[in-house]
């Protein structure tokens, strides 16, 4: 069971979609101090990046949704920071978590490795990566809820698959197989294979007798 194929579970899909979209839909507003209070910093270079467009192709909400979804599935969400000449970020580009590796150097610096679409290994220093962590025991990487609950998620998918095949193929037909003569072991094997290919569900463990009589 992996975070990617766990989305085959309707429960996982519904939960990830609901949580990530609900959190991402909350406006991310940048404020600045104003005397004893605060006011929105609409003129700050980061305001539009965090509130409106995260990059030329995606809105800020879409990027946040991607980060939250990756965090829920893999325990970590990543985005590459594109820096401008003025020293401020100009874009956030979400990265797929299953292509990211994290290393700690001898001087305790984080280095991120990214496998691009061209299967090239790209090294990204920590100042080029926005890293959103889930529950982190070691403080570096978040834990994947899916991997921690893989047995439960796998069972859920297996039940759905079995139910689909069970009702689709009619795994319990109301019929009795009979033969006018005693079957040889090879004939019984062929009969069982033919029957299961037509009527079985996800997996069949039918109890067949050691011999068949007329």
N, C-alpha and C positions, 0 to 999 in steps of 0.2 A: 504494500500500500504506500503510495507516494502522495504528496500534496496535490500534484497535477491530476492524477486519476481519481482522487477523492471527490472531485466535483461531479463525478457520476452519481454520487449520492444526492438525492433531492434535498435531504436534510442539510447536508453540508453546503450545497449551492444556495439554498434559501438563507441560511444563517450568515454566510460570508457576504452575500449580496445585501442583505438587510443592514448588517453592522457597518460594512464599509461605506455604503451609500448614505446611511444616516449620519455617520461621523463626518464624511466628506462634505455633506450639504451644509454643515455649520460654517458660516462665513469666517474666514481667517482675516481679521482686521489688524493692521499695524497701528499702534498708538505711540504718541510721544508725550513727555511730561509738559504740563502747562501750569506753572505755578504750583499750587497744592493739588491740582487735579491732572487730567489728561485730555488729549484730543486726538482725533484720527490724523495720522501722518500721511495724508494723501499725496504729498509732494515728495515723499521719500522714495528712492529708487526701488526699494523692495516692495512697496505697497501694491503696485500692479502685478508683480510677479506672484505674490502670495494670495492676492484677492481676485484677480481677473484672469490673466493668461500666464500659465507657467512656462510655456514655450510657444513657438509659432503654430504648432499643430494641436495643442491641447489646452483646455482651460485649467485653471488652478484646481477646480473641483475634481476634474477627471484625473489629474495627477495624484491628488490626495486619495481618491478612491482606489487607484492602483496601488499606492503605497500601503494603505490599510488592508487591502485584499491580500497582498503578498505577505504582510505581517501576520495576518490571521492564518494563512496556509503554511508559510515557511518559518514564521517567527521573526522574520526580518524583511523590511522594505528598503529599497535602495533607489536613489536618483543621482544621476551625474549632474554636477553643478557646472554650468557654462559661465565663465567669468568675463566681464567686460574690461575694457581698457581703463575705466575709472576705478577699478578695484571692487565693484559690486557685481553680484550675480545677475545675469541677464536671462537665464533660462534654467529650468529643471527638467531633465530628461529621465523618466523612469526606466529602471533596468530590471530585467527578470531575475528574481532571486535565485532560481535554480542554476544560473550561470555565474554567480558571484562566489568567490572564495575570499576569506579574510585571513591575513597573516599578521603576526606580531613580530617586529624586527627586534634585534638585540637591544636597541635603545628604546624599546617599548613604544614604538610607533606602529600605527595600523597601516597596512598596505592592502588594497583590494585588487583582486584579479578578476577580470571579466572576459568571458569567451564570447566574442562577437559573432554576428551572423555568418561571417566568413571563416569561423573557427580559428580566429587569431586570438592569442592571449594578450590582453591589454592590461597593463599595470596602472592603477589609479591611486595616487596618494590620498590620504584622508581628507585633505582640503578640497578635493574634487568630488567627494561623495557625501551626499546627505543620507545618513543611516538611521532608519527608524527601527527600534528594537521592541520586541514583545517582552514577555517575562524572561529576564536574563539572570541565570544563576551565576555565571562567571563574569558578568558585567560586560562581555564583549559581543556575544551572539545571543539572540533571543531563541527561546525554545519553540519548536513547531507544535502547535496543539494537535495537528493531524498525526504527526509521528508519535506523539505521546498517547494518542487514542486510536492507533492504527487497527487494533483488533476490533474495537467497537465499530469503527467506520467500515472496515472490511466486511464485518458481519452484516451491516446494514445494506451494503451493495450486493452481497451474496443473496440476501433475502429478497431484494428487489429483482435481481436477475432470475432467481428461481421462480418467484411468483409470476414473472412475465412469461417464462417458458412453460411453467406448470399450466397456467390457464390458456396460453396460446396453443400448446400441443396437446392439452387434455391428458395430463400425466396419469390420471386414474380413470381410464375408460371402463365402462360397464360391459366387460366381455370376458370370456373364458377361452383360453387356447386349448385345443384338444387335437389328438392325432390318433388315427385308427390302429397304429402299431407302436411297438416299443422303439424309442429313438436312441440312436447311438450317441455317445458323447459329442462327436463332431456335429451331428445334426442338431443336437440341443444347443450347441454353441452358436451355430448359424442362425437358429430360430431366435435365440436371445438377442443376438446382434441386430437382426432385422427388426425385431419388435422395439428395441430401445432406440434405434435410429429414427423410428417413426413417432414414438410416443414419449420419450424420456424428457425430464425436466433439465435443471442445471447439471446435475449428476445423478445417475441412477445406481442404487444399491439394492436391486431386487433380489429377494431370496428365492433361488431356484433349487428344485430338488436334485439330488444326485443322479436320479434316473427318472424316466417318464414311462408310464404304462398306458396301455390302451384304455 
